[in-house]
Every structure is written in C-alpha cells, then in structure tokens.
Amino acid sequence: MFSYQFDWSVVTSGQYFEWLVSGLKITLELSVWSIIFSFLLGLIIAVMRMSNVRPILWFSHAYLEFFRNTPLLVQIFFWYFGSYQILPKAINDWLNSVNFEFAAAVIALTIYTSAFIAEDIRSGVRSIPKEQMEAARSSGFSYLRSMRYIILPQAVRLTIPPLINQFLNVTKNSSLAMTIGVAEITYQARQVESYTFKGFESFTAATLVYLGLSLVIAGLMTLYNRRVLSPMMGGK
C-alpha cells in the first residue's frame, strides 16, 4: 500500500523556504500595485459610465463589456504577447528595463479588475438620492466637483463590501501571473514541488499564504470603514 511521507521541513527552512518567502514578496507587490491602479481606473470608468457625452459613454460601456466578459488568463497573455503591437516603443523599452513580466501582469489585473470595480462604484452612486447632485449643481459646483466632494465619498463607503471582494479577487487572481513567468508564491510553490516532489506541502503553504492575505485585506478594509469612513459620514 502506498504511503506518503510528509516532510514539512521543505517549506519551513532552508532554500525552499527562501523561495516561498521571495514568492510572497512578489505576490504582495503585484497585489498592492494592482489594487491601487484598478481602484483608480475603476473610479474613472465609473464616472465616464455616467457621463452624458455619448462618445465617453460608448467607450466606457465597450470597456466594461469587453474586459468583464473575457477570461483574465487570456488578457494576461494578450498584454504579455501583444504589448509590442499596442504600446509605444518607448513604453515597451521602459517595461523591459524594469520587469516586463511583472508589468504585464499588473496591467492585465488592473484592467480586468477595474471593469468590475467601476460597476460596483456606479451602483453605489446610483443609490445616492439624485437631489444631492441637483443641490450641489445649484450651489455652483461643476459635475466633476460634485462627484468628487459629495457623491463619490458616499458611494465609496456604500461599496466597501463589494470592493473588499474585488481586492480579494486581485490577490487570488495574481496566481495566474505564474503563466508568464512572474515568480510569485504559486510559481515558487511549483518550483519547490519540482525539486522535492513534495507537492502537498508546497501547495499547502501557498494556500495558507493566500488565506492569510485574504483575511488581512478583509480586516484592513473593515477597520478603515469603521475608523475612517463611518466617522466621516456621521456613522457610529
């Protein structure tokens, strides 16, 4: 009868542990940059989606439909293999000088996630009574200033739960970056498995890392909501 010999030392000490720690650092960097950029881009697309200017409205609608309805893995390959045909040469040269694989993964994760964040924010904006926008405009605020100072702060607070889900998805989806050679935690777990044939131990370690990151992100967002946004909005 086959008996598997567990050896947790491969993921708790030595060179293989260092590989996993290195992968964790890359995962954190990839997730943080993608979360920041996807939120900012999603905010812009949400505002464009509510514009009365038809070309802007059409562009934002096409953006959402295209990137929400194509698989993330395909988009990662699209930016990895197709950036030379799409982006200016100067940008490609700069990406190559820093870390092209990492940059391609950030671009794909940012664009993909921003499409979902935009719809979450738009739903939050639509839940704000329209009288608030009318009052802001009648007070002399422009559309953009009304959105910036009055509508969006309230909408973002209302969309904290779905935003937490999107940020968690970014962290978990970052594992797909291994397909283009980004040495994040899943990539390193696979490397450990290849060298030691201890797949259960290595991928258990990677699973626990993702679980820990998800719990930390959820906790931080909840704390931010309670300590910062709720007092700003007059909540308890």
Buried (B, 14 or more C-beta within 10 A) or exposed (E): EEEEEEEEEBBEEEEBBEBBEBBBEBBBBBBBBBBEBBBEBBBBBBBBBBBEEEEBBEBBEEBBEEBEEEEBBEBBBBBBEEBEEEBEEEEBEEBEEEBBBBBBBBBBBBBBBBBBBBBBBBBBBEEBEEEEBEEBBEEEBEBEEBBBEBBBBBBBBBBBEBBBEBBBBBBEBBBBBBBBEBBBBBBBBBBBBEEBEBEEBBBBBBEEBBEEBBEEBBEEBEEEBEEEBBEEEEEE
